């Protein structure tokens, strides 16, 4: 189990309370806490001077960082609570290697939907677990995670609803007390991790699932810029390549949704500059529009039959007034032949969109024919005897081959239902 940090300080749950309180984050010193506050442990310290935590005044400690807002603009979740992350320290040969995993959780596009998140862990750290188990790509078990088991591993919690890209331009609109601080959270967490050892990393891998996978792509080159030139830095997006496709009724439901997210939360400031100069800002929230501009090596883990994209992009409820799709959307085994043809068409669109990307020798892909969403954070789909395989390679083995340049890492599956190793979700059991 890994301990939760409400905005700073390193905690290794196996170290015991004495080690837990060994030091507090440099953030706290740099933000000039009031005199007389005893810095003994992050758990006590954060509640005494909460208004000073996670602010921007420490940016001078890391001159590579963009200038971020002054201390009055602090990093907070949608509800105003402090953001957080979980950390497990590396050991042995992995002591100077860092793996960051960005949590997913979708997006909010209206004041109402963002407000609803304030009462959940997707918008407030108040509702987050204080401890989480690190599995899959975050596991410390060499049998489950052979290439990265002894690295420093960080799980960044998601509470902003914008893939860590929002800006406070439209805060408190419509009479609501909602904070749009995704980019500030990102900048602050990065500075915090740099201050506790990541600035000396020899190896670094930024990863993320779903909306966290999109955040990984958006921030990949920025992450590279924070670390020394001789650090081996790469990025892995798991189920984060969301297609800008029409739904089955011919409407661009996801395009409209992303437009509202970007407009409401001021996301355009965080998006790829080259893309913004040639396209409408919200188009640049789609990876297909900016992935060609990313200079840092990228690996995409993407199911060709991503159940989230099927349910929300290809067949949203608004596109199926007759109600013929619910059973298929919950379990691919329930899809009839005509529905499978539609799903195969979506797979073909994905592969066509990634044609140029696949030709880049520094990029890697693992596109299987499974009915699933994220696959890196769970032991069952990352690396186990029953994990999905392409050419007898698990996701973990393919990612390791790519990261360490052991072998080519362009794994593309045949169409469903050809792969008997697939871990296909039955969402009826959810």
ZIHUPE-V357057 format. One line per field, one symbol per residue. phi: phi as a letter, one per 30 degrees, with the letter a starting at -180 (. if undefined). A space follows every 10 residues. Layout:
phi=???
//
This chain:
phi=.cdccdjlic bcdddidddd cdacddeddd dhdedjdddc aeddddddbe dcdhccdddd dbeddddced ddccdbdecj dddaacbbdd ahdcdccbbc bcdclibbcb edddddddcb ddbadecddd bbddbidcdc cddcbdcbdc ddbbccdcbc ibhhbdbdec didiiccbcc beddeeeddd dddddckddc dcbabcbach ddddeeddce ddeeddcedd ddcbbbcchc cddcbdddci ccdddddded ddddcidedc dedddddcbd eddddceddb ddcdcdebbc cbddbddddd dccdbdedcb ddiccedddc addcdddddd ddddddeddd dddcededdd ddcbbbcccc cabdbcccdd cdabecdebb hicdeedddd eddchdadbb cbdddecdcd ddccdcddde
//
